[in-house]
Amino acid sequence: MKTLLKSLGVIILLIGVGILAIPAFTDTRDNAVLAAGLLAVILGFLAHIVLNKKID
């Protein structure tokens, strides 16, 4: 459980990257999708920092 919690930030980051990859492959440039991907990447980055400081 501790390992999964430490990896949660990275998992959120990878989900954000997946969201950003969708418009690249489908050739649609919707700002809502790009904003959601950016938000997921930023939240994953911050969660990774905070969770690794709290757990260790």
C-alpha positions, 0 to 999 in steps of 0.5 A: 500500500505504501508503494502504491501511495508513493507512485500515485503522483507518477500514475496521475502524471502518466494519465495526464500524458495519455490525455495529451496524447489523444489530440496528437493522434486524433488530430483534434485540437480541443482546448478543453482536452489540452487543459485537462491534460495540463491540469493532470500533469501539474497535479501529478507532479505536485502530488509526487512531491508532496506524497514522497515527502510525507511518506518518507 
